[in-house]
Amino acid sequence: MLSQYLFYFLSFLAVISALLVVFSKSSVQSVLWLIVTLFAISGHYIFLLNAEFLGVVQVIVYAGAIMVLFLFVIMFLNLNQEVEAHKPAVLKFAATISSGLLLIIIIGSLKGSEQLGTHVGSNDFSSIKNLGRVLFKEFLFPFEVSSVLLLIAMVGAVMLGKSEKEG
Amino acid sequence: MKTVQGISLDYYIWLSAALFTIGVLGVLYRRNSIIIFMCIELMLNAVNLLLVAFASYYQDPQGQVFVFFIMAVAAAEVAVGLAILVLMHMNTKSIDIKVLNRLKW
């Protein structure tokens, strides 16, 4: 029963703050609401889905690193005082309608599928020990490739950030 | 940690669908490219949540490993994308997504 309440609370928090990301006026506020969303999702991971490791990584990587990067760029570009251009009302209306239709399609496509029950929880499969074993045995090659990907991304970001005049 | 049970997987599918749709709405609704970027992150997170829910349902750690990789790719994507945005702001003094219309020609 407690988990039900926790689920509803975290889901409500996630959805409301996700909506506020889209509709808030200043971009700094959007970033802060996105942090709230990410914390709610990591609460799902930790308390309800037996994925403590991913919950912690979610907080560190998303709420820690990525959001700091966003905030840094917003401060760096000094975007706060600008008056932002908005789309015309017709386009906004069309965007709302089409994303609502997308939601209806996704929900509707689930109608015919088989009923899925509740998950049976055992902590064993998702312990850090097990996760590490899977990561370094079955997924060793993708793991190495993702490290190369991060290196390439770093080099690319530095290359793009350099001004062209310096050569 | 004590395992909490009793939540149907359907609820997680609906929650992920709602979060994904809000991300799509943000991409279609706004013109500020930083906020469009954040909405893409939101969509990635919706997919992550669904993957973790299914991994928990099927008792399979591979789903969680996938989420781990998605996080790594998202971090790389954000670094490069924000560098491109900074470059775009330097060249055009704007982060309006409409400026990128000129890439069509």
Interface residues (C-beta under 8 A of the other chain):
Chain A: M1 L2 S3 Q4 L6 F7 S11 A14 V15 A18 L19 V21 V22 S27 S30 V31 L34 T37 L38 I41 H44 Y45 I46 F47 L48 L49 N50 A51 E52 F53 L54 V57 Q58 V61 Y62 A65 I66 L69 F70 V73 I74 F76 L77 L79 E84 A85 H86 K87 K92 A94 A95 T96 S98 S99 G100 L102 L103 I106 I107 L110 Q115 L116 G117 T118 H119 V120 G121 S122 N123 F125 S126 N130 L131 V134 L135 E138 F139 P142 F143 S146 L149 L150 I152 A153 M154 G156 A157 L160 G161 S163
Chain B: M1 T3 V4 Q5 G6 I7 S8 L9 D10 Y11 I13 W14 L15 A17 A18 L19 F20 T21 I22 G23 V24 L25 G26 L28 Y29 R30 R31 N32 I34 I35 F37 M38 C39 E41 L42 N45 N48 L49 V52 A53 A55 S56 Y57 Q59 D60 P61 Q62 Q64 V65 V67 F68 F69 M71 A72 V73 A74 A75 A76 E77 V78 A79 V80 L82 A83 I84 L85 V86 L87 H89 M90 I95 D96 K98
